[in-house]
Amino acid sequence: MKKLLFILGAAAMAVAAISFTACSKKNAAEGGSQAQKVVRINFSTGSLCHAPVHVAMKLGLFDEELAKIGQKAEYVQVVEGGATLGEMIASGKVDAGYGLYATQLQAMENGLPISFTSGIHIGCTKYYVRADSDIYSAADLRGKKIGVPGLADSAVMNLKRKLMDEGIGVTADNNEVEFLAYASSDLAIALNNGAVDVIGAHDPIATKGELAYGFRKILDTGIDEKFVKEYCCQQFVTHKLLRENPEGAAAVTRALQKAAAYVEAEPRAVAQLQIENDLVAGDLDFNAALLEELNYQPSRSLGKKTFDAAARQLQEAGILKDSTDIEKFIELGYIELFGVPDGYIYDSATKTYKEINGSRG
């Protein structure tokens, strides 16, 4: 009963936050509410696919969008070995950010107070076997050991969905594969030594392992027909931000959409920005090639379709509980904010952004 009340109450809160946006300026002017003047945004270093956050920080897009409504950005770093992003959200240290949406689904079901607001990029998760392996596709994975960065990681969630399509059991009652967690830096070694039959990893670690050991790729979410229009990394905002400062939530979402569009148009310039600002190490040509390979065209509508499809299939797989009202979970977990377009396109010639409105199929 408590859980049902939480879901219904949280869903109502999200709807109220959206409708509140249109009148929040008036209320603030009249003293009816105290708008949050600072939005705290998470970032991390060392992650190539966090390029949109790095761009929005260093090119001033967060500052620009928030300044329009009299607010400012603060940046909160997620440090390896320190508090996790989920812990920082739960403790109220982060208001908005970006990351692998599927990694947060179970935490959201258990009360992590965030909602996603836009898809930011597609691809970045790849699955490999050794060159001498007799595995050639996901259909060959029955009975195999699979190394992953974490048991709740999106690499697991994606693969379980793919295995379900292939008729391979991934539920507690019928589990025909074994997932083993390793530190990301150890995945390639585990595969090369034969400790696992397959690994799932995120770029740039995935491609670096492929090049170093000659691994053979059996699945790439950036090109696979199931995932080619699904967003792995998405923008989120906290329920506190939605409740107290929906305009700020919309502003940071627009900023990150613009930053993603910039990465899509200018991958080499972005790779250079990351290296020059000590945000990501590596070779410029290698990093630029990976950024160019990934799809950074943002889309709120396709981001929601991704969330919807994944949530429903993962409930079928037993990852999300049978008792969860999946319609309410989706309604709360992915929202449309007033003043946020479906996405943007960046024109390098004119150095301008064009809004994309209407859903994309």
Secondary structure by P-SEA (a helix, b strand, c coil): caaaaaaaaaaaaaaaaaaacccaaaaaaacccccccbbbbbbbcccccaaaaaaaaaaaaaaaaaaaaccbbbbbbbccccccaaaaaaaccccccccccccaaaaaaaccccccccccccccbbbbcccccccccccccccbbbbccccccaaaaaaaaaaaaaccccccccccbbbbbccccaaaaaaaaccccbbbbccaaaaaaaaaccccccccccccccccccccbbbbbccccccccaaaaaaaaaaaaaaaaaaaacaaaaaaaaaaaccccccaaaaaaaaaaccccccaaaaaaaaaaaaaaaaaacccccccaaaaaaaaaccccccccccccccccccbbbbbccccc
